[in-house]
Each structure stands twice: as structure tokens, then as C-alpha cells.
Amino acid sequence: MNKKQLKYDKAYLKMAKEWGKLSHCKRKQVGALIVKDRMIISDGYNGTPSGFENYCEDDEGYTKWYVLHAEANAILKVAASTQSCKEATLYITLSPCQQCSKLIHQAGIKRVVYAEAYKDSSGVGFLEKAGVELTYLPYEQK
């Protein structure tokens, strides 16, 4: 990877992290950006579907089953627009789960850059098998 691409990757990941801070979820705040031709075409963060209360966790602290993941929200925004994810890059603060990995592949996203590893790595394994380029880029420690 060249220096210029690395510089952009770090910047977009920082932006995804900031976007994740908009999430109302208490357990984990995840942000995502979809970039195509150096242009942000979509964004997303984890949260409940439109029209639902903003609380992501139930009374016991478990995440409600219907909470949408950041990358799913970003992909769904593109689906509702005139844009396409084909050949785009997804920047996400947390590596994708199994379900989101299927969406990423099916949407035509060619590259995923993530800062933290999710507890279950099978989503990343699926994307590797599907030929999606993966870049693990941890946040710089200050």
C-alpha cells in the first residue's frame, strides 16, 4: 500500500470513529463510511431502525435483536439512493460479523478497512474467501 492511500485510510477511519459516536448504543458504538472514487457515498452507525426508540439494549443490558449494524445501515442508505457500492471501500471501526459480511460481498464492496477486530472472525474469513481485500489498521496510540 502506498503512503498516500495509507493517509486516506487513516483519515476515513477517524471519520468513521467520529460517526460511531452518534450511536445511542451503550455496549459498543460502531461507525462506517462507504467511499467510492475518493468520495463518501454513505455513512452509518449501529442503532435501531427508523421509527423505533433509540435504546439498543434491553433491561438486562443485552443488545436487542433488531439493532442494525453500522455497515448494514450504510449499505441500506446506498440502496435507497442512486449510488452503487460496486468497487467501493468500506471503512468500519469494528470488523464485520457474519451477517454483515454477506451484505458487503453482495453489495459489490471490494475493500474493507477496519480498526478493531470483532470477537468472531468468521465474517472476515468469509470476505477473504469472497475475494474482498481486507486491511486491519488499528488506531494510532497517542
N, C-alpha and C positions, 0 to 999 in steps of 0.2 A: 504494500500500500504506500502511495506517495505521501509526502508531508502535507501537501495541500488538502488531500482527501481526509487525512487524519485530523487536520484542523477543523474542517467542516463537520466531521463525525462527532468530535468533542463538543462543538457548539450546538449541534442539533440535539445531542443527548442532554446537555444542560437545559435546553429549552423544554425538552420532554419532561425533565425532572420538575421544572417550574410548573408546567401544565398539570402534572400529577398532584400538585399541592391544592388544586381546585377541587379535588375529590373530597366527598364527605365521609369516606370510609375511614374508620379508626384503625383497623388492623394493618392495612397497607395501602399507601397511596401510590398508584401507578399512572404514569403518563406516556403517551405515544404520539409520534408525528409521522406522517407519511410524506416523503419528499420525492419529487419527480423532476428531473431536469433542473436541479437546484432551486426548486420552488416548493414550498409547503402546500400540499393539496388537501391535507386533512389533519385533524388532531383529535385526541380523545383521552379520557381518563376513566378509571373504573368508577362505576356508580349504578344506581337504579335506573330503570327505563323511564322515559318521559312520562310525566303524569303520576308517578309514584312518589312516596315520601323519600326524602334524601338519606334515610338511615340505612346503611348497608348491613349492619349486624343486628341479630335478634337479641332478646333479653339475656341470653346466655353468652353473648359475645361471638357467636358463630356467624359467618357471612351468609346472608340469605341466598338461596339458590338462584334467584332471578337477577342478581347483580351482574351487570355486563362488564367484561374486562376492557381495559383501555384500548387494546388493539382491535377488538371487535367493534367498539364504538367508532373508532377512526375509520375502519373499513366500511361500516354501515353508512357513515356520512358520505363517503365517496360514492357508494351505491345509490344514494339519493341525489347525487349531483350529475353533472355531465362529464366529470373526470373519470379516469380509469387508473387502477393500481398497477396495470401491466408495466413491468420493468421498473417499478418504483422501489425505494428503500424505506423500510420501517425502522424508526428509532424508538426504542422502548426501554423503560427503566428496569424492567424485570423480564427475563427470558419467557417466551410464550409457553402456555400449558398445551396439553394435547388438543383440546377443542379449538383453541385459537390458532394452533399450527395448521390445522386443516383449512381454516378460513384464509390464512396468509397464503398458503400454497394455491388454493383455488382462486384467490383474487389476482394472482399473477405477480405478486411481490417477489422480486428477485434477490433481495438482500435484506438482512435483518441485523441491526447493530443494537446490542443490549449492554447494560451496565452491571446488572446483578443477576445471579443465577437463581431460578425458581427451584424449590425443593425437589420437584420431579423433573428430570431432564429428558423424559421421553418425547416431549414436544420438540425439543432441539434435535433429538435423534431423528424424528420424522422429517423435519425440514432438511437435515443433511441428506437423508435418503432421497428426498424430493429434488435435490439439486439446488436448494436455496443457499446462497452464500451467507455464512454467519460470522459475525465479528463480535467477540467479547471485549468490551472496552470499559474496564472499571473506572469509576470516578477517581480523579486525582486527589490524593490526600493532601490536605494543606496543613 
